[in-house]
Structures are given as C-alpha cells and as structure tokens.
Amino acid sequence: MSDMTVGHLTGPDLSAPGRRSDPVVRTVTVDDISLALAAGLRDFRAAPTFGLVFAGFYVVGGILLTLVSMELDLVFLAYPLAAGFAIVAPLVAVGLYEVSRLLERGETPTWSAVLAAVPHHGARELGYMALVAVFGLIVWVYSAGFLYAVFFGLHGFEFSQIVSTVVSTPRGIAFFLLGNVVGAVIALALFSVSVVSYPMLLDREVDFVTAMITSIRVVLANPGPMIGWGIFIGTLLGVAILPGFIGLFVVLPMLGHATWHVYRKAVAP
C-alpha cells in the first residue's frame, strides 16, 4: 500500500477503498493557535451580539448550578461543577461556529441563518455529541463526589471550612491534588474527542463517531499544540468563572470563534 503525507505525518493512502471519506488531518503549530485566537477575537468584534447571547446561556447555567449545589448542601460540588461546566462549552458554542463560518464566506450573520444552520447540518449527530458531553460531565461530578467521600466522609462542610481544610491540612492538599489529576485525565479524554468534533459536524456530512475519531487523530498528530490549546482553554475559562462567571461574556465567544479557526487549520477542507 502506498504512503501519503498528512501535514508532516506519513500514513496510509486515504484514497484506498473504504477510506475515501476519512477527513485529512493536518499539522497544527503554536503559531496557528495564536492566529486562530486573533481570528476568534476579530469574529467576536465583527458580530458581538451573538457571542454575548450565547455566553449568557452559559453564565446563567453556571450560576444556577452553583446556587443549587449550595442550596442542597453540596457545596463541595460547587468547584467541580464550575470547572466541569467547560465540558459542555463546545456545545453552547455551536452557534458561534456558524457565525464564524458565515463571516468566513463574507456573509453577514443573521439570527435566522445561525439558528437554521444546526437543524440543517446534522442535528441528530450533534445531539449524540451532546450526550457524550453530558455523560462526561456526569462522570466528572461523580468522580469529584467519590473522592470527597473517600477523604472527608459523607458529611458536609461549610464552604469556608472546605477551603480552610484544603489549603491547610495534608489530607486536604492530597484531596486537591488527586482531584485535579483525576479531573485532568477526564478533561483530556473529553477534549480529545470533542476539540474539532462540533465544528466538523456543523460543517460537513459526517457521523459523530467519525468526528470524534478525527478529533482524536488531530490531538495525536499535534500533541504539543493541541494539549497546550486545551490547557489554555481550561485556564482562561477558570479565570473567567472566578468573578461570578461574568468573565465568560468575553472569554467564551472568543474561544468559540477561535475553535472554528483551529478546526479549519487542523482538518483539510
């Protein structure tokens, strides 16, 4: 079987029988990520209303989840819920991908065009990806609850007590470190299957399994830049969440638009 180059990688001939529809993965560099961020900020400035509205859903959802966890005496879940909410961010940003695609074509985004794009471009497959995201969030939260029970038992603490215990006791520090390691593993797995899946499902006629496999291939082909991109997303979302989720009104639209441009670079048209 003949070989062909995908970016800087050598792989099997994608024109072979049964492989004709396999998306072609390309090389992504740190400079490409920087350019995608600049393009994302440019798209946000070009059509800010869409970003602010979609971010609003994320902000309201995050605040409600935090308030519910406190009301139910599940304060220990407030942090993992806030951090894990980034798992569903790509789903919320689907509308932003369409805005970027319209701007890319030189068209003026309208609400009718943006809202009509999702049903027209693989609503069922995007629904399956939504299930993957929700399942990932459930695993994330249950893992946090399990670790809390292992270290502190089933009784709850006030928020101030939890913070004090985490930062001032060996048990609390061990809980914090192990919790973040477990969270990082789960986040990496979910990031790998979703980093280009959502924009791909919006952009072309593929099933969600093909989209997830392609997303994994992108990460494996470009581990440094893509994992760095994931860490950057997580860090920026974390900083934006700190002031009562308000920072997400800027960060989420910029990252959403930038993700579209990362996808464009990572997967050949």
C-alpha angles and dihedrals in degrees: 000000000000122000130229133190121247105192101312093334128098116217144150121304105275090202091067118116112284093017101074095107097045108123114241114241117214136199116272122198133192088254089056090054090050091050090048090053091050090048090048092053090047091052091049091053091047094053109014098159093069093050093048093049095047091045088051091064089052093048094048092046093050093049092048093049091050093048092048092051090052093045091052092049091250096125091144088067094055094086097045090044092052092045094040092051086080086072091072094040094097089057092052089048096057090101090053091055089057091049090053091047092053092048089048088057092049092250127135111245116236130183091243092054094045096046093044093051097072098055090044096049109054105307090170093052091046087051090056090050088051088056089052090052093048091047089051091051091050092050089048094051095042090050090053091048092048093050091047091052091049093052103033108016126234099302119101131233135205114264092250090052092052092050092047092049094047095051100037110037132063090232092051093048091049090050092050094048096044092044092054092046091052090045092050092053092050092044092050092051093049093043090052094055095042111032093101100006098093098048089043093054089049093047105043144019103264133126121250093251091057089047092052093046090050089049090053090048090053091054093045092048093048106025098157101048095036097048087045088052090052093050090048091052092048093047095047093047090048092053091046092052094053097077093058094288090293093121089066090076087076104023100049097052092045092049092043094054091042091053089059091055092046088054091050090054097041099049122046116237 
